[in-house]
Amino acid sequence: MSNAREIIVNGLWKQNPGIVQILGLCPLLAVSNSLVNALSLGLATTLVMTLASSSVSAIRSWIPEPIRIPAYITVIATLVTVVDLLMHAYLLSLYVVLGIFIPLIVVNCIVLARVEAFASKNSSLLSALDGLMMGLGLTLVLAALGAIREIFGKGTLFAGIDMALGPMAKDWVIHVIPDYQGLLLAILPPGAFLGLGLLIAGRNWLDQIRAGRAG
């Protein structure tokens, strides 16, 4: 239980891949211009990380040391291909928006790093939990950044949710700032850098407050 608790805390906070390890900047900066896009890619990455970690852990004793990295990448690529095909078949509109960033999960350093650093040395259950928590940690950062950029850039939340949930979800869009003209900077790449910087600063500030209270 203590190991599981540590894995959860590390994935969501202490070693969060988005704002602590600063890994996976490509999807963080590229698709976080809206909450729906950010959440969709984050959840897809989480699924791949969970399955890849548990799979590699299960077969690690049969993988020769010299070819472990190619073998890990093969496992990850297989899982990403499955996710890619499923999204293409059932979520075509969202798939078109996310574009190349679904296949690029294969080379996302977060996935390979956790497989190499944790899954190759631990049980399948703990490895699956580690992959899940690291993925959710990244998803939370993506969602927060996507929400910030969408609010300041468009004045809405959940714009484009019908791409994931169908036409019935069109009315679920929240107009946070009615008749808002939008801030172009927020939805451009520089806005992603500024938003990520604010999230990192906010996390560090909270850690300083906790450390002060503990002291």
C-alpha positions as CSV (number, residue, x, y, z in Angstrom):
1,M,0.0,0.0,0.0
2,S,2.8,2.4,0.8
3,N,4.4,1.7,-2.6
4,A,1.1,2.3,-4.4
5,R,0.5,5.6,-2.4
6,E,4.0,6.8,-3.4
7,I,3.4,5.9,-7.0
8,I,0.2,7.9,-7.0
9,V,1.7,11.0,-5.4
10,N,4.8,10.8,-7.7
11,G,2.7,10.6,-10.8
12,L,0.2,13.3,-9.9
13,W,2.5,15.7,-8.1
14,K,6.1,15.1,-7.1
15,Q,7.3,13.7,-10.4
16,N,4.5,15.0,-12.7
17,P,5.8,14.6,-16.2
18,G,4.3,17.9,-17.5
19,I,5.4,20.4,-14.8
20,V,8.2,18.7,-12.9
21,Q,10.1,16.4,-15.4
22,I,9.1,18.7,-18.2
23,L,8.7,15.8,-20.7
24,G,6.3,15.5,-23.6
25,L,6.4,19.2,-24.5
26,C,5.4,18.5,-28.1
27,P,1.8,17.5,-27.2
28,L,1.7,20.0,-24.3
29,L,2.4,22.9,-26.6
30,A,0.7,21.7,-29.8
31,V,-2.7,20.4,-28.9
32,S,-3.5,22.3,-25.7
33,N,-5.3,25.1,-27.4
34,S,-8.6,23.7,-26.2
35,L,-9.7,21.6,-23.3
36,V,-11.3,18.9,-25.5
37,N,-8.2,18.4,-27.6
38,A,-5.9,18.4,-24.6
39,L,-8.0,15.9,-22.6
40,S,-8.4,13.6,-25.6
41,L,-4.7,13.3,-26.3
42,G,-3.9,13.0,-22.6
43,L,-6.3,10.1,-22.1
44,A,-5.0,8.4,-25.2
45,T,-1.5,8.7,-23.9
46,T,-2.6,7.5,-20.5
47,L,-4.1,4.4,-22.0
48,V,-0.9,3.6,-23.9
49,M,1.3,4.2,-20.9
50,T,-0.8,1.9,-18.7
51,L,-0.9,-0.9,-21.2
52,A,2.8,-0.5,-22.2
53,S,4.1,-0.5,-18.7
54,S,2.1,-3.6,-17.7
55,S,3.0,-5.4,-20.9
56,V,6.7,-4.7,-20.6
57,S,6.8,-5.7,-17.0
58,A,5.1,-9.0,-17.8
59,I,7.7,-9.9,-20.5
60,R,10.8,-8.2,-19.2
61,S,12.5,-11.4,-18.2
62,W,12.3,-12.7,-21.7
63,I,13.8,-9.6,-23.4
64,P,17.6,-9.8,-23.9
65,E,19.4,-6.8,-22.5
66,P,21.0,-5.6,-25.8
67,I,17.6,-5.3,-27.5
68,R,15.5,-4.1,-24.7
69,I,14.9,-0.5,-26.1
70,P,13.9,-1.7,-29.6
71,A,11.6,-4.3,-27.9
72,Y,10.0,-1.7,-25.7
73,I,9.4,0.6,-28.7
74,T,7.8,-2.3,-30.6
75,V,5.4,-2.9,-27.7
76,I,4.6,0.8,-27.5
77,A,4.2,1.2,-31.3
78,T,1.8,-1.8,-31.4
79,L,-0.4,-0.2,-28.7
80,V,-0.4,3.2,-30.3
81,T,-1.4,1.7,-33.6
82,V,-4.4,0.1,-32.0
83,V,-5.4,3.4,-30.4
84,D,-4.8,5.2,-33.6
85,L,-7.0,2.8,-35.6
86,L,-9.8,2.9,-33.0
87,M,-9.9,6.7,-33.0
88,H,-9.9,6.7,-36.8
89,A,-12.8,4.3,-36.8
90,Y,-15.0,5.8,-34.1
91,L,-13.8,9.4,-33.5
92,L,-12.9,10.5,-36.9
93,S,-13.5,14.3,-36.4
94,L,-11.3,14.3,-33.3
95,Y,-8.7,12.1,-35.0
96,V,-8.4,14.6,-37.8
97,V,-7.9,17.5,-35.3
98,L,-5.2,15.7,-33.3
99,G,-3.6,14.5,-36.5
100,I,0.0,13.4,-36.3
101,F,0.1,13.7,-32.5
102,I,-1.6,10.3,-32.0
103,P,1.1,8.3,-33.9
104,L,3.8,10.5,-32.2
105,I,2.9,8.9,-28.8
106,V,5.3,6.1,-29.9
107,V,8.3,8.5,-29.6
108,N,7.0,10.4,-26.6
109,C,9.8,10.3,-24.1
110,I,7.4,10.0,-21.2
111,V,6.2,6.6,-22.3
112,L,9.6,5.1,-23.0
113,A,11.1,6.7,-19.9
114,R,8.6,5.1,-17.5
115,V,8.9,1.8,-19.3
116,E,12.7,1.8,-18.9
117,A,12.9,3.4,-15.5
118,F,10.0,1.6,-13.7
119,A,8.2,-1.2,-15.7
120,S,11.4,-3.0,-16.5
121,K,12.2,-3.4,-12.8
122,N,8.8,-3.9,-11.1
123,S,5.7,-6.1,-11.1
124,S,3.0,-5.7,-13.7
125,L,0.4,-4.4,-11.2
126,L,2.7,-1.6,-9.8
127,S,3.9,-0.9,-13.4
128,A,0.3,-0.5,-14.6
129,L,-0.4,1.9,-11.7
130,D,2.8,3.9,-12.4
131,G,1.8,4.2,-16.1
132,L,-1.7,5.2,-15.2
133,M,-0.7,7.8,-12.7
134,M,2.0,9.3,-14.9
135,G,-0.5,9.5,-17.7
136,L,-3.1,11.1,-15.5
137,G,-0.6,13.5,-14.2
138,L,0.2,14.6,-17.8
139,T,-3.5,14.7,-18.6
140,L,-4.2,17.0,-15.7
141,V,-1.5,19.4,-16.9
142,L,-2.8,19.2,-20.5
143,A,-6.4,19.8,-19.3
144,A,-5.4,22.8,-17.1
145,L,-3.3,24.3,-19.9
146,G,-6.1,23.6,-22.4
147,A,-8.7,25.2,-20.2
148,I,-6.6,28.3,-19.6
149,R,-5.8,28.8,-23.2
150,E,-9.4,28.2,-24.4
151,I,-10.9,30.6,-21.9
152,F,-8.5,33.4,-22.7
153,G,-8.4,32.6,-26.4
154,K,-12.0,32.0,-27.1
155,G,-14.0,32.6,-23.9
156,T,-15.4,29.1,-23.9
157,L,-14.9,25.7,-22.3
158,F,-15.5,22.3,-24.0
159,A,-15.6,23.8,-27.5
160,G,-15.6,20.9,-30.0
161,I,-16.8,18.3,-27.5
162,D,-19.2,17.0,-30.1
163,M,-16.2,15.6,-32.0
164,A,-15.7,13.2,-29.1
165,L,-19.3,12.6,-27.9
166,G,-21.4,13.3,-31.0
167,P,-23.8,16.0,-32.1
168,M,-25.9,15.6,-28.8
169,A,-23.0,17.3,-26.9
170,K,-23.0,20.5,-28.9
171,D,-25.0,22.2,-26.3
172,W,-22.5,21.3,-23.6
173,V,-20.1,24.1,-24.6
174,I,-19.8,26.6,-21.7
175,H,-19.5,30.3,-22.7
176,V,-17.4,31.5,-19.8
177,I,-17.1,35.0,-21.3
178,P,-20.1,35.8,-23.5
179,D,-19.5,37.9,-26.7
180,Y,-15.7,37.6,-26.1
181,Q,-13.6,38.6,-29.0
182,G,-10.7,36.4,-28.0
183,L,-7.0,36.8,-27.3
184,L,-5.0,35.5,-30.2
185,L,-1.8,35.1,-28.2
186,A,-3.5,32.5,-25.9
187,I,-4.2,30.0,-28.7
188,L,-0.8,30.5,-30.5
189,P,2.3,28.6,-29.5
190,P,3.7,31.5,-27.3
191,G,0.5,31.3,-25.3
192,A,1.3,27.6,-24.6
193,F,4.7,28.5,-23.2
194,L,3.3,31.3,-21.0
195,G,0.5,29.0,-19.7
196,L,3.0,26.2,-18.9
197,G,5.3,28.6,-17.2
198,L,2.4,29.8,-15.0
199,L,1.5,26.2,-14.1
200,I,5.1,25.4,-13.1
201,A,5.3,28.6,-11.1
202,G,2.0,27.8,-9.4
203,R,3.2,24.3,-8.4
204,N,6.5,25.6,-7.1
205,W,4.6,28.2,-5.1
206,L,2.3,25.6,-3.5
207,D,5.4,23.5,-2.6
208,Q,7.0,26.5,-0.9
209,I,3.9,27.2,1.1
210,R,3.7,23.5,2.2
211,A,7.4,23.5,3.1
212,G,7.0,26.7,5.1
213,R,4.1,25.2,7.1
214,A,6.0,22.0,7.7
215,G,9.0,24.0,9.0
